[in-house]
């Protein structure tokens, strides 16, 4: 039986309690799967990716790395993703994974001109979301957890469509092609994860002029965005 492939592009931020585990655990849990029902490949550690045809679907995690640094493992992963897409394997990129898909397909990824976006933010669905098989189940606006400094600054050519946005980030969700999606926000985060990320990054956030009390007060569970991973798994399995 084919498994969901989790492409691990980095670890959770240093300072997260060990008991909270790592991206692959968060992703599998949010997707309603046990870790044994997934195949995790840590590409940032040099692990090799399988034949895309062996995977029911692919989820690419977030990372502390930057797509614009063009690490060899990242560029190799980008080429593999093109193979997976050509074989019509369903793909969902999260944060770094979202940006890596855009880069692989010819878009532009770099530092956001307004700096960092972090915390629990309101995301708005674009008109194209109404007819998208993954996003049509979401309300017109919903809260989601975000933490990023880089963004997809220019969409790749070939018909990529924006599915969600907010006043800071124009490309919070994009359909890059049939059953190929990227989300800048983190559907695998829960409120505890977001709160920890804010606490760990508090010095930098304060230096950047952000109000930590306000950011922490805004943290809440994000049931709507968390549904995306379960919906993706269902679609990848033919549901």
Order of alpha helices (4+ residues) and beta strands (2+ residues): beta-alpha-beta-beta-alpha-beta-alpha-beta-beta-beta-beta-beta-beta-beta-alpha-alpha-alpha-alpha
